[in-house]
Amino acid sequence: MKTIAIYIRYLSFWLLFLTLGTLIIYGCYFYITLKISVGSLKLLNMLTNSDMSIPMWLYLAEYLLLVFTCICFILLLYIAYYKKHKNVRRSIRGKYIDCFVKGIFSYLYSSGSIWYAENEKKNLCKLWSKLNNDYAKRLFINIIRQVYLETTGPLHEKSLSLFKSLKYDSFIRTYSVSPFIRNNLFAIKIIRDFNLKGYERYILRFAKRKNDILRSAALVSLVQFDPYDNLFFLVDQKIKITVWDINLIIIALQTVSSDKIEYRMLVNSNNPEISTLGIMLASRNKRVDLKLEIKSKMSSSNELLRETAFLAFAEFADTKSDFDVLMFKFETASEKAQIDIIKKIVKYPEKAVVVYFLDMVVENKSFPLKVVALQTLLEIDFFIVAKYRKSDNESIRHVYRQLFNF
């Protein structure tokens, strides 16, 4: 019944707009029509002026002005109602919080007998069951959640025990199927923070939504649950992710065992963003065995994927052939990747080749690359760098002076 009530409230909002739009259109028709036909009966419309010399568009303009005036009046009434409702709600919220905080903390800090603590918990469960207001229920759960997240030891365990004693299942499921985004986000937050099992299918559905905030929250939550922590669902369900999602997923996976992740499947994905995520995770967790797969992505048309592949391959490069590939594909890399390649190229076994390559960068590339190349040459041999002091190229001399501060 609660779910039906939420959907009625959601649909009533759109039904109101549809009704107003329909009334405005019909009103426009009746306002500019001189005679209204009802079957064989024709009635003179008293809303219009019978003076035929007045153009039709003037009737329409007059009507639209009337509609605009009415809408402004309605908006003023709504603003006044909203302000009053907000003040009342703020007052009620303060009373709710005082009541909930006293009851919850009385239970959490009960130092008497076990019977007393259990009695306090039962009273709180009864209070929860009597709450017939969604707003009050959200406040109640959120206070418990904040205590659970911000404490350790006995308080942490008692807050979890209190939450699990509540009959929260129907509340969570109702919010999970709600058409309101704020309800979905609250459900995701509770499921994730209390690590609740059995709601993964709801979160998976949210991960496919077009709403960026909801999708990101769902993805971050889903990767923390088994069996979704291997990230196979990203490929299997063809879920679209953004750069923001990639960063959030990587942060969320810090608490998950890296052995479960399907690195190879992610890297080989046809979705550039998912492949980028796979390469980032492979680089983070030193999966050198994926070097060839990463190498193939260095020719991608997607800039983010290509740059990520270059950075990861440069990180894994440890043989002469690896560095040959980096130097050969140097021109196609982004500036960030080129800087990383220049720094890593000192590991190349043939010093003459390294010097020749860095000299090419100093002579032909942009200012930031010249700086990094000269710094790298300085690590190899100071006398090689000294020749650039009297270079014919003013930009090279400027880099040299900046490097040595004179």
C-alpha positions in Angstrom: 0.0 0.0 0.0 2.9 2.4 0.8 4.3 1.8 -2.7 1.0 2.5 -4.3 0.6 5.7 -2.3 4.1 6.9 -3.4 3.2 6.3 -7.0 -0.1 8.1 -6.7 1.7 11.1 -5.2 4.3 11.0 -8.0 1.7 10.7 -10.8 -0.6 13.3 -9.3 2.2 15.9 -9.8 2.3 15.2 -13.6 -1.5 14.8 -13.7 -1.9 18.3 -12.3 0.3 19.8 -15.0 -1.5 17.8 -17.7 -4.9 19.0 -16.4 -3.7 22.6 -16.3 -2.3 22.4 -19.8 -5.6 20.9 -21.1 -7.7 23.6 -19.4 -5.5 26.3 -20.9 -5.9 24.9 -24.4 -9.6 24.4 -24.1 -10.0 27.8 -22.5 -8.1 29.4 -25.4 -10.5 27.7 -27.8 -13.7 28.9 -26.0 -12.3 32.4 -25.4 -11.8 33.2 -29.1 -14.8 31.3 -30.4 -17.9 33.5 -31.0 -20.4 30.6 -31.2 -20.2 27.3 -29.4 -21.9 24.3 -31.0 -23.4 21.6 -28.8 -24.9 19.1 -31.2 -27.5 21.0 -33.3 -27.7 23.7 -30.6 -25.6 26.9 -31.2 -24.9 29.2 -28.3 -23.4 32.7 -28.3 -20.2 32.7 -26.2 -20.5 35.5 -23.6 -16.8 35.5 -22.9 -16.0 37.0 -26.3 -16.7 40.4 -27.8 -19.3 40.3 -30.6 -17.5 43.2 -32.3 -16.1 41.4 -35.5 -13.8 44.3 -36.2 -11.5 43.2 -33.4 -8.8 40.8 -34.8 -8.7 37.2 -33.5 -5.1 37.5 -32.3 -6.1 40.2 -29.9 -8.6 37.8 -28.2 -5.8 35.3 -27.9 -3.4 37.9 -26.4 -6.1 38.9 -23.9 -6.7 35.4 -22.9 -3.0 34.6 -22.5 -2.6 37.7 -20.3 -5.4 36.4 -18.1 -3.8 33.0 -17.9 -0.4 34.6 -17.0 -2.1 36.7 -14.2 -3.8 33.6 -12.8 -0.6 31.6 -12.8 1.3 34.5 -11.0 -1.4 34.6 -8.4 -1.3 30.8 -7.9 2.5 30.9 -7.6 2.3 33.6 -4.9 -0.1 31.4 -3.0 2.2 28.4 -3.4 5.3 30.3 -2.2 3.4 31.5 0.9 2.2 27.9 1.5 5.7 26.5 1.0 7.3 29.0 3.4 4.8 28.2 6.1 5.1 24.5 5.4 8.9 24.7 5.6 8.8 26.5 9.0 6.3 23.9 10.3 8.4 21.0 9.0 11.5 22.5 10.6 9.8 22.8 13.9 8.5 19.2 13.6 12.0 18.0 12.6 13.5 19.6 15.7 11.0 17.8 17.9 11.5 14.5 16.1 15.3 14.7 16.4 15.1 15.6 20.1 12.8 12.6 20.7 14.9 10.1 18.6 18.3 11.2 19.8 17.2 10.9 23.5 15.7 7.5 22.9 18.6 6.1 20.8 21.4 7.5 23.0 19.6 6.3 26.1 19.8 2.8 24.6 23.4 3.2 23.3 24.8 4.4 26.6 22.7 2.2 28.9 25.2 0.8 31.4 22.8 -1.1 33.5 21.6 -4.7 33.1 21.2 -6.5 29.8 17.4 -6.6 30.5 17.4 -2.8 30.7 19.2 -2.4 27.4 16.9 -4.9 25.7 13.9 -3.1 27.1 15.2 0.2 25.7 15.6 -1.5 22.3 12.1 -2.8 22.3 10.7 0.6 23.1 12.6 2.1 20.1 11.3 -0.7 17.9 7.8 0.1 19.0 8.4 3.8 18.3 9.6 2.9 14.8 6.5 0.7 14.1 4.2 3.5 15.2 5.8 6.1 12.8 3.5 6.6 9.9 5.4 9.4 8.4 8.2 8.7 5.8 10.1 11.8 6.9 10.2 10.7 10.5 11.3 7.2 9.5 14.1 8.6 7.4 15.3 10.8 10.3 15.1 7.8 12.7 17.2 5.5 10.4 19.6 8.3 9.5 20.5 9.0 13.2 21.3 5.3 13.7 23.3 5.3 10.5 25.4 8.3 11.5 26.2 6.7 14.9 27.1 3.4 13.2 29.4 5.1 10.7 31.1 7.5 13.2 31.7 5.2 16.1 33.7 2.0 16.9 33.5 -0.6 19.5 30.4 -1.2 21.6 28.5 1.8 20.3 29.1 0.7 16.7 27.8 -2.8 17.5 24.8 -1.6 19.5 23.7 0.8 16.7 23.9 -2.1 14.2 22.0 -4.4 16.5 19.3 -1.7 16.9 19.0 -1.2 13.2 18.7 -4.9 12.5 15.9 -5.1 15.2 13.8 -2.7 13.2 11.3 -4.1 10.6 13.1 -2.2 7.8 12.6 -4.6 4.9 9.3 -3.2 3.5 10.6 0.4 4.0 13.8 -0.3 2.0 12.0 -2.2 -0.8 9.4 0.6 -1.0 12.1 3.2 -1.4 13.9 1.0 -3.9 11.0 0.9 -6.3 9.9 4.5 -5.7 9.8 6.8 -8.7 11.4 9.6 -6.6 15.2 9.8 -7.0 15.7 11.0 -3.4 14.0 7.9 -2.1 16.2 5.7 -4.3 19.4 7.4 -3.1 18.4 7.0 0.5 17.7 3.3 0.0 21.1 2.8 -1.7 22.8 4.7 1.1 21.2 2.4 3.8 21.9 -0.8 1.8 25.6 0.2 1.3 26.4 1.5 4.8 24.7 -1.4 6.7 25.9 -3.9 4.1 22.4 -5.3 3.7 22.1 -8.5 1.5 19.2 -9.3 -0.8 18.7 -5.9 -2.4 21.4 -6.2 -5.1 18.9 -6.5 -7.9 17.5 -3.1 -7.1 21.0 -1.5 -7.1 21.8 -3.2 -10.4 18.7 -1.7 -11.9 19.7 1.7 -10.6 23.1 1.3 -12.2 21.4 1.2 -15.6 19.5 4.5 -15.1 20.3 7.6 -17.1 20.4 9.8 -14.0 24.2 10.3 -13.3 23.9 10.8 -9.6 21.7 7.7 -9.1 23.9 5.6 -11.4 27.1 6.6 -9.7 25.8 5.9 -6.2 24.5 2.5 -7.4 27.8 1.5 -9.0 29.8 2.5 -6.0 27.5 0.4 -3.8 27.3 -2.6 -6.1 31.0 -3.2 -6.4 31.1 -3.8 -2.6 28.8 -6.8 -2.8 29.5 -10.4 -3.8 29.4 -11.5 -6.6 29.4 -8.1 -8.2 32.8 -7.2 -6.7 34.5 -8.9 -9.7 33.1 -6.2 -11.9 32.0 -8.8 -14.5 28.5 -7.2 -14.4 29.9 -4.1 -16.1 30.7 -6.1 -19.2 27.8 -8.6 -19.0 25.1 -6.0 -18.5 26.7 -3.4 -20.9 26.5 -0.7 -18.4 27.7 2.8 -19.5 30.0 4.6 -17.1 31.6 8.0 -17.0 35.1 9.2 -16.0 33.5 10.3 -12.6 32.1 6.7 -12.2 35.6 5.3 -12.9 37.2 7.3 -10.1 34.4 6.5 -7.6 34.6 2.7 -8.4 38.4 2.7 -8.0 38.0 4.4 -4.6 35.3 2.0 -3.5 37.4 -1.1 -4.6 40.1 -0.2 -2.0 38.2 -2.3 0.5 37.7 -5.2 -1.9 40.1 -8.1 -2.6 41.8 -7.3 -6.0 42.0 -11.1 -6.7 38.3 -11.2 -7.5 38.4 -8.6 -10.3 38.1 -9.8 -13.9 40.9 -7.7 -15.2 41.3 -9.3 -18.6 37.6 -9.1 -19.4 37.5 -5.4 -18.4 40.6 -4.5 -20.4 39.3 -6.3 -23.5 35.8 -4.7 -23.3 34.6 -2.9 -26.4 33.3 -0.1 -24.1 36.2 2.5 -23.9 35.3 3.6 -20.4 35.1 0.1 -19.0 38.4 -0.8 -20.8 39.9 2.3 -19.2 38.7 1.2 -15.8 40.3 -2.2 -16.4 43.6 -0.7 -17.4 43.7 1.6 -14.4 42.9 -1.3 -12.0 45.5 -3.5 -13.7 48.2 -0.7 -13.4 47.2 -0.1 -9.7 47.5 -3.8 -8.8 50.6 -4.5 -10.9 49.0 -6.9 -13.4 52.1 -7.1 -15.7 50.6 -10.2 -17.4 48.1 -7.9 -19.2 50.9 -5.9 -20.9 50.0 -7.2 -24.4 46.3 -6.4 -24.0 47.2 -2.9 -22.7 49.6 -2.4 -25.7 46.7 -3.1 -28.1 44.7 -0.3 -26.6 47.5 2.3 -27.3 46.1 2.6 -30.8 42.5 3.3 -29.7 40.6 6.3 -31.2 39.3 7.1 -27.7 41.6 9.7 -26.1 41.1 8.7 -22.5 41.6 5.0 -23.2 44.7 5.7 -25.3 46.3 7.9 -22.7 45.5 5.4 -19.9 47.0 2.6 -22.0 50.2 4.6 -22.6 50.6 5.4 -18.9 50.0 1.8 -17.8 52.3 0.4 -20.5 55.1 2.9 -19.6 54.7 1.7 -16.0 55.1 -1.9 -16.9 57.8 -1.4 -19.5 61.0 -3.4 -18.5 62.5 -4.7 -21.8 64.1 -3.1 -24.8 61.2 -4.0 -27.0 58.8 -2.3 -24.6 60.7 1.0 -24.8 61.0 0.7 -28.6 57.2 0.5 -28.8 56.9 3.6 -26.5 59.4 5.6 -28.7 57.8 4.5 -31.9 54.3 5.5 -30.7 55.5 8.6 -28.9 53.9 11.0 -31.4 50.4 9.5 -30.9 50.5 9.9 -27.1 49.0 12.7 -25.2 51.3 15.3 -23.6 50.7 13.7 -20.1 51.7 10.3 -21.5 54.7 11.8 -23.4 56.0 13.3 -20.2 55.7 9.9 -18.4 57.5 8.2 -21.3 60.4 10.7 -21.2 60.8 10.0 -17.5 60.8 6.2 -17.9 63.0 6.2 -21.0 66.2 6.3 -18.8 65.7 2.6 -18.2 66.4 1.9 -21.9 69.6 -0.2 -22.1 71.3 1.8 -24.9 72.4 5.2 -23.6 73.1 6.6 -27.2 69.5 5.9 -28.2 68.1 7.6 -25.1 70.3 10.7 -25.7 69.2 10.8 -29.4 65.5 10.5 -28.4 65.7 13.2 -25.7 67.6 15.5 -28.0 64.8 15.2 -30.5 62.3 16.1 -27.8 64.3 19.2 -26.7 64.7 20.4 -30.3 61.2 19.9 -31.6 58.6 19.5 -28.8 56.6 21.9 -26.6 58.0 23.8 -23.6 56.8 21.4 -20.9 58.3 18.5 -22.8 61.6 20.3 -23.3 61.9 20.9 -19.5 61.3 17.3 -18.6 63.7 16.1 -21.4 66.5 18.4 -20.1 65.9 17.2 -16.5 66.1 13.6 -17.7 69.3 14.3 -19.7 70.8 16.0 -16.6 70.4 12.7 -14.8 72.3 10.9 -17.5 75.2 13.3 -18.1 75.6 17.0 -17.2 78.0 17.7 -20.2 75.3 16.7 -22.6 73.0 19.3 -21.2 75.7 22.0 -21.2 75.6 22.3 -25.0 72.1 23.7 -24.9 73.3 26.8 -23.1 74.4 28.3 -26.4 71.6 26.9 -28.5 70.3 28.9 -31.5 66.8 28.2 -30.3 65.7 30.9 -27.8 63.1 28.6 -26.2 65.8 26.0 -25.5 68.1 28.6 -23.9 65.1 29.8 -21.8 64.5 26.2 -20.6 68.2 25.9 -19.8 68.2 29.1 -17.8 65.1 28.1 -16.0 66.6 24.7 -15.1 69.7 26.2 -13.6 68.1 29.4 -12.3 70.4 31.8 -14.1 
